[in-house]
Amino acid sequence: MKIDTKLMHPRDQIIHTINRIYYHGLTTTTGGNISVIDGNGDIWVTPSGIDKGSLRREDIMVVRSDGTVEGPHKPSSEFPFHKAIYDNRPDIKAVIHAHPPALVSFSIVHTIPDTNVIPQAKNICGPIGYAPYELPGSQLLGNNIAKVFKEAYNAVIMENHGVVVGGTDLKDAFQRFETLEFCARTIINAKTIGSVKSLSDEDIESFESQIPVLQPEQDHVEYPSDEREIRQQITNIVRRACQQGMMISSYGTVSCRWRNNDFLITPTNVLRWDITLDDIVQIRDGKREPGKVPSRSVWLHQEIYRKHPEINSIILTQSPYLMAFGVTGEKFDVRTIPESWIFLQDVPIVPFGSHFKGKKIIPELISKDIPAVIIENDSVLVTGDKLLQTFDRLEVAEFSAKSLTMAKPIGQLQAIGDKEVEALRQKFLN
């Protein structure tokens, strides 16, 4: 369900957000807590010690502005630091604390993830603060965290504990939380296979400047049944990619050819978890659907469709194991199992910036023998005929990257040989 932070009650916002966090493996049954402060100064917060996998809206506690507690349980034991953050940062309206595995890894080695490894992480997460250890639930811990937040940090690594993030609303906080954990996972996976390469601040600024020069708006929009069917397919695939951990709220583009070189594409600045049919942007005759802003990579999708009439769908996303190769530059060798090579054949890595407007590298590189590319420190781009086929290729690529990463500590890849590859080519591709 789309989380509407304007009209949805704080109880429901919290329930839907904790479900995303728990069922995505980012907290444990009783670990972590979420709060929202409303316009009255009342703080709605998850209860203490109650199963996060089965919370109901009536389980959410409220601590009124006068200190009165209402609800069937006790407020989270970490409520003191939530309250301290709100007291010191009136601009923050939602707080998420949890123990996601990758960020806990950073907390127990007393270091902070480098958000310059992927372009949007630095801008979404901002600088990352660090709070010294104190007893969980104590006022001292609350004071330590509030002090760091007061220094204008919106994300804080808690020494030997976990992470806490704040946001202007719960969607903003969740996007920051999810992006930071993804960044941490990418770094850890990358260090397993090689040396991490970060982007410069100038590189990140060049990425941010790629806001699309908007196409003119269509004078008249039509929504025939085949167009509506594509909208449904795109929203289903985006949701599925998020659920499967192959797309996060802050990054990911899906497009599908409609008729000739007209296509539909996901928008910019909409959380991927929350994309609806109405968010999808129609591009017809080089013009965009009125009042909508397509993905900043719209030019790249358009060029691929123009150059390759056999390609009917494109997914551009970040997934944690493929991005390990993207931030190290290590070769992504798909000669692992027959399925991987048949689906992917060769997956080259291209330099950061190859996907920017006006660059011809990717449209000219993509072919029937090269259906996917990894863009350094940015994303993986996968193409295909049907959208489900393209998603299947993405899954196979991510599984292959995961297998290669997991194999690294136990030995070197023993790749399928040229003779075996040629036999696969003759049977499955010719």
N, C-alpha and C positions, 0 to 999 in steps of 0.2 A: 504494500500500500504506500502511496505517496504521502510523505510526511509534510503536512501543511502547518508551518509554525505560526501562521497568522490566525487561523481559525480553529485548528485542532486543539483540544484541551491538553494541558501539560501532562496529565496522566497518560493519555493516548500517545502523545509524542514520545514519552519515556518508554512505554511498553514496546512500541514498534522499533525504537532505536536499540533497546537492550536485546530484542530478538535478533536484530541484524548482527550485533556484536557477539552474542552467545552462539548462535548457529553458524557463524563464520569462524568459530574457534578462537575468538579473541578475548575470551574470559572464561572463568570456570563457574560451576554451579552456584557458589555463594560469593565469588570474587567480583570486585568492581562495584561501582555505583555511579548513578547519573542523577543530576538535579537540574531544575529549571526554576528561575525566579520570575514571577509575573509582575505586572504593573502595580500590584498592591504591595509588593515587597514580600509576598508569601513564597516560600521555597518548597517546591514539590520534589520529593526525593525517593529513591528506591529504599526498601526496608532492609533491615539488618538480618543476615542469616537466612534469607528466603531464596528458594530455588529460582535462579535466573531463567531457567528453561521453561518455567510454567507460571510466571508472574501474570496476574490479572490487574486490570486497571484499579480495582478496589484495594489492591495491596499497596499502591503507591501512597506514601505518607505526605502530609503537608505540615510544615512548621510555619505558623503564621508570623507576621511581622512583629507581633507582641511576644513571641516565644511560645505560644500555645501549640501543642502537638496534637494532630488529629489523624486517626487511622487505626487499623487493627494490630499494628506491629510497632516495633521501635524503628526510628529513622536509622539510616546507615550509620555504622560506627564512625565513619569518616566524615560525618556531617560537619564537624568543626572546621575542617579546611575548606569545604564548600562555602560555608558561611563567611570565613575569613577572606576568601577570594572575592565574593560579592561585595563585602564591606570595603575592600581596597580597590576594586575595579568596577565602578558602576556601569561601564560599557559592556561588561560580560554578563550574559543572561542565561548561559547554560554551561555546565561543567560535566566532563566525562573523566572518570578514573577507572583504570583496569590494569590487568597484568598480562597483556599480550606477549607471547613468547619472545619475539625478536627484541622488543623494547625492554623487556625484563633482562635479556642477555646484555644489553648495553648498560642497564642499571647496576648489574652485579659485577661488571668490570670497570664501573665508574668512568664511563665516557659517553659522548653524545654522537648520534649519527650525523654524518655529513650530508645535509640535504641538497648539496650541489651535484649529487650524482644523477638526479633527474630534474628537468627544468621546472616543473610546476611545484615540486616539493618545497623549495625555498620560499616561493611566494605564498603558498597556502599555509605552510607551517610557521613561517617567520623564523627568527632566531630561536634556538632551543635553550631553555634555561636548565639549571641543575639545583636541586634542593637536597641538603644534607639529611642524613638519616635521623629519624626520631621515632619513638614508639607509635605504632599505628593507632589512630583514633585520639591521639593526644593533642592538647592545645599547642604544644611546642612544634609538632609536625605542621599544624595549621599555620603557625606563625612563620615557619621556614618557607612553606609554599607561598603564602600570601606575600611574603617579602620579595620573592622572585617574580611573581605576577605583577607586583607593584612597579617593577623595573621594566614593564612593558612587554614581558614575555607572555605568549599565549599557549605555549606548550612547555612542559617541565618534566624532565627525567627525575624520578625520585630515587635517591640512592638506596640500593638493595631493596627495592619495593616495586616500582612500576612506572606508570606515566599518568599525568593529569593534564588535560587540555581544556581551554575555555573557548567560547564563541559568542558571537552576537546573537545567535539562536542555536537550537539544538542541531539543525542541519549543518551550520557552519562548524560547530564543535565536532560533529561526527566526521565530516570531510577531513578536518585537520587530523583527527585521531587515526582514521583509516589510512590516510596518505603517509603519515609518519611511520606507522607500523609497516606499510609496504616498503617504504624507503629503507627501513632497518632490515627487513627480510632480504631485500635485493643486495644490500651490502654484505650480509652474512653469506648468502649463496655465492656471491661473486668472489669473496675471499676464499671460498672452498676450491675454486677452479683457477684463480689467478689474482692479479693485482687490480685494485679498483682505480678507475680513472674518473676524476670529477670534472665537471664543467667549470669554466671561469664565470665570474659575474657577467662579463661581456657576452658570453655565449647565452646565458639565461636571458639577458636583456634582449638579445636578438630574437630569441624564441618568443618572448612576450610581444615583440613588435610585429609578429606575424598575425595580428588580428586581421581577418580578411577584409579586403577592400570590397565592400558589399556590392553585389550585382544589383542592377536595377530591379525594382519590384514588378511582378506580373500585374497586368491591368485586370485580369479576370482569372480566377482559380476554379478548376474543376476537380472533383473527387470521384471519378468513376470507380467501379467496384474493384478493378485490378489494382488501382492506386491504393485503395484502402487496405487491400490484402497485403501489400508490401509494407504499409505502416505497421500492421499487426505483426508481421514477420520480424521487422526491425526491433520493435519494442520487446518482443519475446526473446530475441537473441541477446539484446542488451541485458535484460533481467537475468537470463541464463548465465551469461558471462560473469555478471556480478556474483551470482550464487556459486558459481564454480571457481571463484577466486581468480578469474582471468581478466577482470576489469574492476577498477575502483571508481569511486564517485567522481574523482577529480580528472579522470582522463579516459578517453576511449571514444572512437568514432566508428559508426557502422553506416554503410550506404548500400543501396541496391538499385541496379538499373531498372528503369520503368519502361520507356519506349524510346527506341533509337538511342540518342545520347542524353535523354532526360533521365533523371534519377531522384531518389529520395535519400536524405542524409540526416543524421542526428544533429542537434543544435549545439551551440556553444553556451557555456555558463549555465547549464542545467545539470544537477547531480544525476549521474547515470542510473543510480538506484531508482530515481523518481521519474524517469522519462515516461511520458504518456503518448498516446496516438497523436494528440494535438500538438505536441512539441516537435514532431518530425517535420523537416523542411523539404518542400518540393522544389526542385530545380528544373525548370522547363524553358527551353529555348534560351538558355544562358541567364534566365531571370529567376529570382527567388520568390518564394511565397511571401506575400505582404506581411510586414510586421514581425518577421522572424529572422534570426541570425544563424546561419549554418555554421558547422564546425570550421575552425580556422584552417583545416586541411582540405577544404572544399575544392580548391584549385587542383590539388594533387589527384583527388578522386576523379574530377572532371577530365583531366589529361589522360589518366589511365583508361577510362571508358572510351575516350575518343581514339586512342591509339590501339586499343585491344578490344575489338567487337566480341571476342569470345569470352571476355570477363564480364560477369553480371553482378558481382558483389565484392565488397572490400571491407575488411575489418582492420582497424588501426588501434592497437591497444598496448597495455603494459601487463605482463604477467611475471610473477616473481622469479621463475627459473630462466625463462628466455631473457629477461632483463639482466640476469647475472652475466650472460654472454655479452649483452649490450653495453655493460659498464666496464667490462674487462677487455673487450676486443678479442677474446679467445675464440678459436674456430668452433662453430657449431656443426659438428660432424653428424649427419643423420644416418650414416651407415651403421646403425645400431641393430635394428631388427628390420625384417622385410617391410612391415607396414610403414615405418618411418620413412624409408627411402622412397617407397612407391608414392606416398602422399606428398612428399616434400622435395625429393631429389637433391637440390642444392639450395642452401639458404645463406646467401652472402651477407656480410656486414658492411653497411655503407656509412660514411662519415655523418656526424651530427650536422644538421642543416640541409641534408640532401632532400628533405621533404618540404623545404621552404618554397614559397611561391616563385615561379620562374626557373627552378632547378629541374633539369630534364633527366637527371641520373636514374631515378626510380622508374618513371614511365618507360624509359628505354631499356632498362635492365630486366624488368618483369617479362616473362615469357611462359610458354607451356612447360618449359623445363625449369623455370625459376618462378614458382608461384608465390614465394614469400621472401621478404628481406627483413633483416634486423637493422634498425637505425641506431647508431651509437648513442648511448645515454638518453634515449627517447622512447622507443617503442618497437613493436614488431608489426609489419604490414603483411596481411595475408589476403590473397585473391582466390576467386573461384567462380564457378558457374552459378549454381544455386547457393543461396545464403547458408543453408544447412551444411552443404559441402565445405564452404569456406570456414564455418565454425568448427567442423570436424577436423579440418587441417590445422586450425589453431590449437585445438585440444591435443592432437597428435604431436605438434611441435612442442607444446608445453610439457607433455609427458616425456618426450624424448629429452628435453633439456633437464627435466628433473632426474631422469635416470642417469644422464651423464654426470650431473652434479653429485648424485649419491654414489656413483661408481668411483669418483675421484679418490676418496680416502682408501679404497680397497684395491685399486690397481688401475692400469692403463686400458683404455678402450681397445679391444681386439675387433677392429672394424670388419664388416663384410667385404670380401675381396672383389676385385674388378670382374672376375669370371662370374661370381654370384650376382653382382649388380647387373651385368649384361643379360643374364638369364631372367632376372626380374623385369628388365626393360622389354625383352622380347615377349614375355608372357602377359604382362599387365599394361604396358604403355604403347605398344605398336599395334 
